[in-house]
Amino acid sequence: MLTPSKIIGVASNYRCHIAEMGRSVPTQPKIFLMPPTALIGTGCAIVLPPGTVEVDHEAELGVVIGRKMSRVAVGNALDFVAGYTAVNDVTARDFQRIDGVFSRAKGFDTFCPAGPRVVADIDPLNTRLRCFVDGVLKQDGNTADMVFDVPTLLSFISQIMTLNPGDLVATGTPMGVGPIQVGQTVVIEVEGVGRLENPVVARSDRRQI
């Protein structure tokens, strides 16, 4: 299980998804932070909280940092990578629209499944990633469609904040994002990494204190 000091997400980083959402192509990476408490592994449940009625899946390539990284040039950025994994950047889309920012929409416990393993021997510039909901293909993209590739993202982030070993960068999602519901199972496949599989359940508030 990963133990990052922070999780960094990237918004609007696939051309096909940008077109799907009717947005403009950004001129620099759009990044945000997610809490490490959102992280779960394969087989663990995505828990939908009360109050949201529109929660989406987002298949992403995750980059795991291998050594301390600060103000690193693009050409050297991949030297700091421990490996790659699959990520589901679960998003309460209705909360995102209400708030105008990502913290609540993406910050709930269990909203960042990652796994099933970290591998070093894939090409982050040309890797297929897919999402299935109850066996139905919902997303099918390739990292070649990224606006900002992995080395560019890592260099950009490292100019802002120090990346520590174990930190996780979720690099954006291709087109096809859509809703998930209680009782469904979401599978994220990243070529060379394997299947990240998570059931979807509802949260009970009976234990609140």
N, C-alpha and C positions, 0 to 999 in steps of 0.2 A: 504494500500500500504506500502511495506517495505521501510525503509529509512536507508540503511546500510552506514556506513562510508567507507566500502570497500566490494568487492566481490572477493572471492578466488576460483579459479578453480583448478581442479585436472585432470591431463592428464594420460592416459594409466593406468586406475585403474580397468578395467574389463578384465578378462582373455580372454573372447571370443572376445572382441574388439581388444585386443593386437594381437591375432592370426590373426584376420581379416586384420589388418593393416600391418602385417609382422614385428612387433617390438619385442624387448626383454622385458621380464617381469622386471620392475624396482626393485631395491633393497631397495629403499626408495621413499616416495611419491614425485611426480613431480608436483609442484604447480606453479600457476601464478596468477596475479592480473587482474581484469576487473574493469572498471570505474563504479561507481554508476549510471552515466548517461545512461548506456546501459539498465538499468532496465525498464521494462514495465509490466503491469498487463494483466490478461486475457481479451480478447476482443480487445486489442490494436493491431495495425498493426506492423508487422516486415517490416521495410523499407530497401529494398536492395539498396545500394549506387551504383553510376556509377563506372565503371572500374573493377568490379568483375563479373565473369561469372560462378562461382562455389561456391555457398553458401549451407552449409549443416545444417540439423537439428541434435541435440544431446539431447536425453532425459536423464534427470538426477534427482536424489534425491537431493533436496536442504535442508541444515541444517541452521536454524535461531538461532543465539546466543541469549541467554536470559540474561546473566549477564557477566560482565567483566571477561575475561579469559586470564591468563598469566601463562605459565610454569606449566601446569596442567598435572597430571599423567593420563595415559590411563584409569585406573580404576575409575577415578573421572570425566572423560570428559563429559559424558552424563548428569551430574548434571548441566551443564552450558547451556544446550540446551533449547530454548523456544519451538521449534517445528520443523516440517518438511513441505516441500512444493515441488511442481513440478517446474522444471527448464528446459528451452530449451536453451542450450549453443550454440547459432547460431554462425557458423564459416565460414568466407570467406576462403575456403580451398586453393584457388589459391594464395591469399595473404600470407597465412601461409607458403606455399612452397617457395614463393619468398623471404620473410623476414627471415624465419628460426626461428621466435619467434611469440608469440601469440598476442601482443598488438594491432596491427592494425586489424588482422583477427577476433578478438573477441571483439574489443573495440567500434565498431560503435554504435551510438544511436539506441535503440530498439533491440539490439542483445542479450539481456538477459531477455526474458519473464519469469515471475515467478508467481505462484499462483495455483489455485484460492483462496486458504486459507492456513493458517498455522495450523497444527494439532500436538498435543503432543502424541497421543495414538496410534502410529504405531511402529513396530519393525524395526529399521533401518538396522538390520542384516539379515532380511528376508522379503523384500518388493518387490512386482512386479512393474515394470514400463514399459510403452509402448509408442510408437509414431505412430500416424496415419497421413498420408498426403492425403487429400481429401478422408478420410474414409478408405484408404488402410493401413493395418498394415505394418510398416517398421521396428520397433524395438520392441523386447519383451524380457526383461531381468529381473533379480532378483539381489538385492543387495548382496545376498549370494555369487555371483560370483566376488565380489570386491577383489582385491589384498590386499588393506589396508582398513579395515572396518572403520566405522564412528568414534568410539572412538580413534582409532589409528591416523586417519587423524587430528582430532581436537587437540589431544595432540601434535602431530608433529608441526602443524601450530603455536600452542600457545608457543612453544619453540622459535619461530622466531619472531613473532609479537603478540602484544596484540589484542585479539578479543573483540570488543565492542558489547553491546546489539544492536540487529538489523543487525549485520553483517551476510552475507550470504556466505555459503560454498557450492559450486556445486561439487558433489563428484565423477564425472566421468560418462561416458556413456557406455552402452553395445553395442554389435555388431549391425550392420544394419544402421549405419549413411549413409545419402545420401542427394541428392540435393533437394532444394526447389525452386520454381519459382513463379514469379508474377502471381497472380490470384488464387493460391492454399491456402488452410487452413491447418494449422498444429495443431494437438492436442497431448498434452503430458498427459498421465494418470499415476498417482502414486496411488497405492492401498491405500485406506483410506484417500486420499487427495482430489481426484476429477480430473476434466478435465481442463487443461490449453489450451485455444483455441485462436489462433492468425491467422488472414489473412496475406498474403504476398503481399506487394505493392512495387512499384518502387518510388524512390526519384526524385522529380523534383528540379533542381538547379536554377529555375527562380528567386527565392528570395534571391540569394546570394548577399552580399554587400561587 
